[in-house]
Structures are given as structure tokens and as C-alpha cells.
Amino acid sequence: MRMVRYCLKADREFDSSIIFFYIGFLNIWNLRTGKYPIHRFEHDARIQALALSQEDATIATASAFDVVMLCPNEEGNLQIAAEFEVQKLVDYLEIVPDTERYPVAVATAGDLVYLLKAEDSARTLHYVYGQPVTCLDVSANQAAFGVKSLGWVYEGNKILVYSLEAERCVSKLGNALGDFTCVNLRDSPPNLMVSGNMDRRVRIHDLRTDSIALSISAHQLGVSAVQMDDWKIVSGGEEGLVSVWDYRMSQKLWEVHSRHPVRHISFNSHSLITAHVPYERVVRSADLDNFATHRRHRGLIQAYAFAVDQLAFQSTVPICRSSCDAMPGYNYDLALAFPPDSI
């Protein structure tokens, strides 16, 4: 049986486009215009990584040893803006925001980090043999990625911050026993960055002093996803727990649990999207009907709305709510609830 590989991504407003891919096919949908794809692109091999720009319709995909960047032309149709060849299979891929004329991306492949500019060939931004990259995020002028410690010289796992303009390392952060599994640079306040680690902790890093401004013990089985804004952190763990923190007070405000580990988190001022992917995605039974109906083999995409009106009458801060009566999540006296819907 040929298994399907898929990924869902959307921009920060959650209403412009969504991408579904399997094997080597990439389908691009517009959520406002209808149920049929507006563009289809085919690779020769399965797609390993995908990135969607938050500013425009630029898309980057990695398949085998090729990275392709798609951009809309004057008529609005997507076309290939650049193609790159790399030496190893790509693990992580991100599009750099706020680039003016030419799209720019950063890709990691094992212990290599590439800077991909549409008007240039692939350039090696970072490489240390035997030091694989474990997570990646980018901002308009920097890239941050976690690296494992060298096997023969233990220094602790770190996050390296590179200047994309100077193409050099400007900060070395952390010295953790566990692997850094996620990092959020793009959405963090100026001079701050948040990361998650397999040692169960969420850390806020001060980029001005290369120090840890705050460390929170967050998830029992390790942190798998994290995002930060100017006052709160949303973190997800391998145990399936999603937590909202007010980092100014080091206080947890809300949490909800799902069966599967949290793999993706994305929120803005009014919405929160979480994606839960099961460890076992291979059906051990030959009963296909059981596979179609049994929830243990299904991933979940959960959508939450941040309360902004008087319905959250007892809330001191605007967190998630819905009209359902059951509130299995902890509310910490904030009158919080969440929708039971799952896609």
C-alpha cells in the first residue's frame, strides 16, 4: 500500500491559500474562490519540505535534491521563479519575509544550511560536519536554527543566529542537554526569540546579551511547537498538550489536550490553529474500513477563536471561547472554553 504524505499550510490571516501535497504533486487552493485547485505543480519525487510566504503568494518546495520557488506573474498565475540544487535531502525550508524584488529562502539539509536567492545559486550559510540542524525559523534579516552538539566535543546543544546580509553568525544561544526542536524568530518581539527543547522547557532568549531571559518547564515529553507575540507564548508538546502562557507573569493561562503530539502552531490576534500528528501513521491491520473509521490513525487540525467581546465576561485577558457548555480544558478562573470541532 502506498502511503500518502500531506501538509497543510496557510498564511497568517488563515483565509487566502492552503496547500495539500502527496507523493510529488502540489495542489494550491484559494479558500475564497472555491473548492478546486488554482494551480498544480508536479515533482519527480515526493515533497519533503514546503514553505509559504506570509506576505504574498510565493511558495517554495523541496523534493529530492531540488528546491523550487514559485511566484505569481503579472497575470497572477504561478510560475517558477528559481530552481536550486542542494547536496542533501532538505529537512526544513522557510521563505524570508520582506524581500523586495527577488524571493529568498533558507533551507537546511542535515548539517548544511543554505541561503537561496532567486537571482543567485545556492550558497552555504553554515556547515559543521556532524552537527545536524534540528529546527529553523527566519525573520527579514536573520535566520535562527538549532544544532546538536558535536559527538566528540560536548558543548551542549545550541541555537545559532545568522545575519542574512553579512552571512555570518551573530549569536550563539543556549547550552541545553536536549535537542532544540522548535524556534520562533519571525513573530517574536524585537531582540527576543522563543525556543522549545526536548528537555521540556520553553525559553525566551535575549538577542542583545545572548542570555536566557525566561525558562519555563512546559511539557512532560518535550516541546514540539512554539510561537510568541508581545505578551504571550503558545506552546505544544509531544504529549498533545497546547498551553497559552503570559510570559510577563510566568503564568499559564489556558491549556487543552489532544491524543496526538502537537506538530504545528500558528496564531494571530483573533485565531489559533494547531495540528496534531500521530506517531503511528502506518496501518498495521489489513482492515481498510477500520483505518477509515478509527481515530487513532487520524491527525487533527483544531481551530480556536480568541474572545474579543463581552461573552468572556469574567476574563481578565482575551483567550479562547466558544458557545459549547462542556469545558474540559483548565480555565484558571478566566471563564475560558474552546470549540470541540476538529477537521
WOPEHU-V36621 format. One record per run of one state. SS is the DSSP state (alpha for helix, beta for strand, coil for the rest). FROM is the first residue (numbers start at 1). LEN is the number of residues. Records with the same first field share a line. If there is no record, write none. Layout:
SS->FROM-LEN + FROM-LEN
//
This chain:
coil->1-16 + 23-2 + 31-8 + 43-4 + 53-6 + 64-2 + 73-5 + 86-6 + 96-8 + 110-2 + 118-5 + 128-5 + 139-3 + 148-9 + 164-4 + 177-3 + 185-7 + 198-3 + 207-4 + 218-5 + 229-3 + 238-3 + 247-4 + 258-3 + 268-3 + 278-10 + 294-1 + 298-2 + 307-13 + 322-20 + 343-1
beta->17-6 + 25-6 + 39-4 + 47-6 + 59-5 + 66-7 + 78-8 + 92-4 + 104-6 + 112-6 + 123-5 + 133-6 + 142-6 + 157-7 + 168-9 + 180-5 + 192-6 + 201-6 + 211-7 + 223-6 + 232-6 + 241-6 + 251-7 + 261-7 + 271-7 + 300-7 + 320-2 + 342-1
alpha->288-6 + 295-3
//
